[in-house]
Amino acid sequence: MTTTAVFGPELESRFATARQVADAVLFEGYVLYPYRASAAKNRLRWQFGVLVPPAWGADREEHVFQRTECLMEPRAGATLAAEVRFLRAQRRTVQDARPDGTFETVPELHLHDRVLVPWDEGIEERVEIVATVAELTGDGIVVPFTRPAGEETEPVHDTDGTLVGRLVRRYEEAVGVVRLSVSELDGPYRVMRLTAVVENTTTWAPADGGGDRDAALPHSLVSTHLMLCLTTGSFVSMTDPPEWAKGAVASCRNRNTWPVLAGEPGRADLVLSSPIILEDHPAIAPESPGALYDATEIDEILALRTSALTDQEKREARGTDAKAAAVIDLADSMPPEVLERLHGAVRALREITEPGPSGLSGAGSPIPPIPPDPFDAPGVSRPDTPWWDPAGDAGLDPATDQVLVDGRPVAAGSRVLLRPGLRRTDAQDLFLHGRSALVEAVLHDVDGGVHLAVTVEGDPGADIRREQGRFLYFQPDEVALPEDA
């Protein structure tokens, strides 16, 4: 068994397929738009996978440990590789250079290209473990780890090379333990339950027995998650297990984390146990040009809004964190063709529009088999245009089509009374109940549904909506005809 060895090239290669997603978990919510330390949303940080010291977390809604349980089917002689990943909060203070050669701590330090402020930086840490499955049976193994305290200084020079101050970074001791064990389950299959516990065992405690979260964070394991890899064999999906394994999966106990299959789709030798809810084989969108560190990020909106920051706001963001500075530079340098790629993707069409070798899409991701083409049947003619093309059925015309309401035809120009149904409506639609509306078009979707595009009578913005084609939409059973119709 090896507790401190760096993974060999083969294991590194297998972990690399999932590390892009694992990195996104590690830095999820690390710094939020507008990427400045002064922003209110960046004053309460580190929301995911925080394992605090036991003395501080005992009576609070914070966690001291994570527990992962999952099922695996190892082959003879299989080895398990585990990698615990977390951040340590490194506290950075800013000091101004005085004429006498000394340094004075200041709330901010202005440079020509940035404004430096106090900030907690995240240091990436890993604990790597390799053990045979045989070693993990019974009581398993216990692997303690320690990250020592320390202090570093970095001189700060302005753009002209002048020494203007320095950054002082302090990091506290972080101590933890990883416990790994396996047990074989009863049944016709050789299935084993793997239990992995990651715990913060740091002995730090606030001097007065209280203390706030800000004081505990430097002693915490932040964004903690676990990656597991079998050299031979496979894991069982905990999200969508086979029928025979559902009972055993239901008996697994997962606390403060959840394991999903990771890596390339179609393989089951790698698991990512994450404090963020994920699906099996999670992946970063291939269109994404880089990490934006914003929780549930929407790249196009963030890129546009970041580009719109003022020069002063960008100076503050660049001085907040190196990763924030990289986001600013990314948004400023993004060419139009890259930004255009962020404007949405219809992935369901890729298997039709982007044929690739061996069933791969243009992005290199496996795609499900294409079902039999119904137009290959004898006597069935293929339309000249595909179904997703607005010209796919020239027999439909929103301006002249009709639909029956209360047994009478309704078309563009008809007046109706709105009767939003509870099945398909929202709170705003309910306010329109009983209002009179003008039908602007009768629309058909590709599933055969019919929708009425309407403008509400008496709406002062109706003309603008009509000019822009921005209507409200109701189905035929959500409207009625007025008595005078």
DALINFEN-V698225 format. One record per residue. RES is the residue in three letters. PHI is phi in whole degrees, 0 to 359 (999 if undefined). Layout:
# DALINFEN-V698225
res=RES phi=PHI
res=RES phi=PHI
This chain:
# DALINFEN-V698225
res=MET phi=999
res=THR phi=239
res=THR phi=250
res=THR phi=233
res=ALA phi=289
res=VAL phi=282
res=PHE phi=302
res=GLY phi=288
res=PRO phi=303
res=GLU phi=294
res=LEU phi=295
res=GLU phi=301
res=SER phi=295
res=ARG phi=288
res=PHE phi=291
res=ALA phi=300
res=THR phi=294
res=ALA phi=252
res=ARG phi=291
res=GLN phi=297
res=VAL phi=289
res=ALA phi=299
res=ASP phi=295
res=ALA phi=296
res=VAL phi=294
res=LEU phi=300
res=PHE phi=250
res=GLU phi=299
res=GLY phi=70
res=TYR phi=301
res=VAL phi=212
res=LEU phi=256
res=TYR phi=306
res=PRO phi=271
res=TYR phi=64
res=ARG phi=244
res=ALA phi=299
res=SER phi=284
res=ALA phi=293
res=ALA phi=302
res=LYS phi=291
res=ASN phi=260
res=ARG phi=265
res=LEU phi=239
res=ARG phi=247
res=TRP phi=59
res=GLN phi=256
res=PHE phi=243
res=GLY phi=60
res=VAL phi=273
res=LEU phi=252
res=VAL phi=264
res=PRO phi=300
res=PRO phi=303
res=ALA phi=294
res=TRP phi=264
res=GLY phi=271
res=ALA phi=301
res=ASP phi=249
res=ARG phi=232
res=GLU phi=276
res=GLU phi=246
res=HIS phi=257
res=VAL phi=260
res=PHE phi=216
res=GLN phi=239
res=ARG phi=233
res=THR phi=246
res=GLU phi=231
res=CYS phi=211
res=LEU phi=258
res=MET phi=216
res=GLU phi=237
res=PRO phi=284
res=ARG phi=270
res=ALA phi=303
res=GLY phi=76
res=ALA phi=292
res=THR phi=242
res=LEU phi=253
res=ALA phi=251
res=ALA phi=235
res=GLU phi=226
res=VAL phi=270
res=ARG phi=234
res=PHE phi=201
res=LEU phi=251
res=ARG phi=252
res=ALA phi=280
res=GLN phi=262
res=ARG phi=276
res=ARG phi=250
res=THR phi=245
res=VAL phi=245
res=GLN phi=232
res=ASP phi=266
res=ALA phi=280
res=ARG phi=268
res=PRO phi=301
res=ASP phi=275
res=GLY phi=93
res=THR phi=269
res=PHE phi=233
res=GLU phi=235
res=THR phi=292
res=VAL phi=228
res=PRO phi=287
res=GLU phi=198
res=LEU phi=225
res=HIS phi=271
res=LEU phi=242
res=HIS phi=295
res=ASP phi=252
res=ARG phi=197
res=VAL phi=236
res=LEU phi=273
res=VAL phi=223
res=PRO phi=299
res=TRP phi=194
res=ASP phi=263
res=GLU phi=267
res=GLY phi=260
res=ILE phi=262
res=GLU phi=284
res=GLU phi=234
res=ARG phi=224
res=VAL phi=236
res=GLU phi=252
res=ILE phi=224
res=VAL phi=230
res=ALA phi=209
res=THR phi=287
res=VAL phi=298
res=ALA phi=299
res=GLU phi=293
res=LEU phi=271
res=THR phi=289
res=GLY phi=72
res=ASP phi=283
res=GLY phi=74
res=ILE phi=233
res=VAL phi=236
res=VAL phi=239
res=PRO phi=281
res=PHE phi=214
res=THR phi=223
res=ARG phi=241
res=PRO phi=287
res=ALA phi=284
res=GLY phi=184
res=GLU phi=215
res=GLU phi=226
res=THR phi=236
res=GLU phi=225
res=PRO phi=293
res=VAL phi=244
res=HIS phi=246
res=ASP phi=283
res=THR phi=298
res=ASP phi=268
res=GLY phi=92
res=THR phi=287
res=LEU phi=288
res=VAL phi=244
res=GLY phi=170
res=ARG phi=204
res=LEU phi=253
res=VAL phi=247
res=ARG phi=247
res=ARG phi=239
res=TYR phi=228
res=GLU phi=265
res=GLU phi=293
res=ALA phi=233
res=VAL phi=234
res=GLY phi=208
res=VAL phi=213
res=VAL phi=241
res=ARG phi=243
res=LEU phi=235
res=SER phi=207
res=VAL phi=227
res=SER phi=219
res=GLU phi=276
res=LEU phi=266
res=ASP phi=289
res=GLY phi=142
res=PRO phi=287
res=TYR phi=254
res=ARG phi=275
res=VAL phi=245
res=MET phi=237
res=ARG phi=264
res=LEU phi=261
res=THR phi=244
res=ALA phi=230
res=VAL phi=241
res=VAL phi=246
res=GLU phi=226
res=ASN phi=276
res=THR phi=246
res=THR phi=303
res=THR phi=274
res=TRP phi=301
res=ALA phi=214
res=PRO phi=298
res=ALA phi=301
res=ASP phi=265
res=GLY phi=81
res=GLY phi=247
res=GLY phi=81
res=ASP phi=254
res=ARG phi=298
res=ASP phi=300
res=ALA phi=285
res=ALA phi=278
res=LEU phi=301
res=PRO phi=298
res=HIS phi=257
res=SER phi=258
res=LEU phi=261
res=VAL phi=252
res=SER phi=55
res=THR phi=291
res=HIS phi=208
res=LEU phi=228
res=MET phi=242
res=LEU phi=231
res=CYS phi=219
res=LEU phi=262
res=THR phi=290
res=THR phi=221
res=GLY phi=115
res=SER phi=209
res=PHE phi=264
res=VAL phi=261
res=SER phi=299
res=MET phi=274
res=THR phi=272
res=ASP phi=224
res=PRO phi=285
res=PRO phi=295
res=GLU phi=303
res=TRP phi=292
res=ALA phi=258
res=LYS phi=299
res=GLY phi=296
res=ALA phi=292
res=VAL phi=296
res=ALA phi=296
res=SER phi=276
res=CYS phi=289
res=ARG phi=248
res=ASN phi=244
res=ARG phi=239
res=ASN phi=65
res=THR phi=193
res=TRP phi=213
res=PRO phi=270
res=VAL phi=227
res=LEU phi=295
res=ALA phi=230
res=GLY phi=83
res=GLU phi=291
res=PRO phi=303
res=GLY phi=97
res=ARG phi=250
res=ALA phi=222
res=ASP phi=261
res=LEU phi=224
res=VAL phi=232
res=LEU phi=245
res=SER phi=260
res=SER phi=238
res=PRO phi=284
res=ILE phi=252
res=ILE phi=293
res=LEU phi=227
res=GLU phi=260
res=ASP phi=300
res=HIS phi=53
res=PRO phi=295
res=ALA phi=213
res=ILE phi=281
res=ALA phi=303
res=PRO phi=297
res=GLU phi=285
res=SER phi=293
res=PRO phi=279
res=GLY phi=172
res=ALA phi=285
res=LEU phi=249
res=TYR phi=61
res=ASP phi=263
res=ALA phi=308
res=THR phi=46
res=GLU phi=295
res=ILE phi=243
res=ASP phi=303
res=GLU phi=296
res=ILE phi=297
res=LEU phi=295
res=ALA phi=296
res=LEU phi=294
res=ARG phi=291
res=THR phi=294
res=SER phi=297
res=ALA phi=274
res=LEU phi=297
res=THR phi=288
res=ASP phi=300
res=GLN phi=294
res=GLU phi=296
res=LYS phi=292
res=ARG phi=297
res=GLU phi=294
res=ALA phi=294
res=ARG phi=296
res=GLY phi=276
res=THR phi=286
res=ASP phi=200
res=ALA phi=298
res=LYS phi=289
res=ALA phi=295
res=ALA phi=299
res=ALA phi=294
res=VAL phi=294
res=ILE phi=300
res=ASP phi=296
res=LEU phi=297
res=ALA phi=295
res=ASP phi=289
res=SER phi=255
res=MET phi=288
res=PRO phi=289
res=PRO phi=303
res=GLU phi=293
res=VAL phi=287
res=LEU phi=298
res=GLU phi=296
res=ARG phi=295
res=LEU phi=278
res=HIS phi=276
res=GLY phi=106
res=ALA phi=218
res=VAL phi=262
res=ARG phi=290
res=ALA phi=297
res=LEU phi=272
res=ARG phi=294
res=GLU phi=292
res=ILE phi=260
res=THR phi=268
res=GLU phi=233
res=PRO phi=297
res=GLY phi=220
res=PRO phi=291
res=SER phi=57
res=GLY phi=72
res=LEU phi=258
res=SER phi=281
res=GLY phi=298
res=ALA phi=276
res=GLY phi=85
res=SER phi=258
res=PRO phi=299
res=ILE phi=236
res=PRO phi=292
res=PRO phi=300
res=ILE phi=283
res=PRO phi=293
res=PRO phi=304
res=ASP phi=282
res=PRO phi=297
res=PHE phi=279
res=ASP phi=278
res=ALA phi=292
res=PRO phi=300
res=GLY phi=81
res=VAL phi=255
res=SER phi=266
res=ARG phi=275
res=PRO phi=294
res=ASP phi=289
res=THR phi=237
res=PRO phi=292
res=TRP phi=296
res=TRP phi=275
res=ASP phi=279
res=PRO phi=305
res=ALA phi=269
res=GLY phi=296
res=ASP phi=223
res=ALA phi=290
res=GLY phi=282
res=LEU phi=257
res=ASP phi=218
res=PRO phi=303
res=ALA phi=280
res=THR phi=237
res=ASP phi=296
res=GLN phi=232
res=VAL phi=218
res=LEU phi=277
res=VAL phi=230
res=ASP phi=54
res=GLY phi=81
res=ARG phi=237
res=PRO phi=289
res=VAL phi=234
res=ALA phi=218
res=ALA phi=305
res=GLY phi=100
res=SER phi=283
res=ARG phi=261
res=VAL phi=223
res=LEU phi=255
res=LEU phi=279
res=ARG phi=227
res=PRO phi=305
res=GLY phi=270
res=LEU phi=289
res=ARG phi=288
res=ARG phi=234
res=THR phi=247
res=ASP phi=232
res=ALA phi=298
res=GLN phi=293
res=ASP phi=297
res=LEU phi=297
res=PHE phi=291
res=LEU phi=267
res=HIS phi=301
res=GLY phi=89
res=ARG phi=285
res=SER phi=274
res=ALA phi=221
res=LEU phi=255
res=VAL phi=285
res=GLU phi=263
res=ALA phi=195
res=VAL phi=247
res=LEU phi=245
res=HIS phi=243
res=ASP phi=263
res=VAL phi=288
res=ASP phi=268
res=GLY phi=92
res=GLY phi=283
res=VAL phi=243
res=HIS phi=226
res=LEU phi=258
res=ALA phi=272
res=VAL phi=227
res=THR phi=240
res=VAL phi=280
res=GLU phi=292
res=GLY phi=90
res=ASP phi=284
res=PRO phi=295
res=GLY phi=261
res=ALA phi=299
res=ASP phi=295
res=ILE phi=294
res=ARG phi=299
res=ARG phi=294
res=GLU phi=294
res=GLN phi=269
res=GLY phi=72
res=ARG phi=254
res=PHE phi=245
res=LEU phi=265
res=TYR phi=235
res=PHE phi=224
res=GLN phi=271
res=PRO phi=304
res=ASP phi=280
res=GLU phi=255
res=VAL phi=227
res=ALA phi=222
res=LEU phi=272
res=PRO phi=294
res=GLU phi=298
res=ASP phi=269
res=ALA phi=286
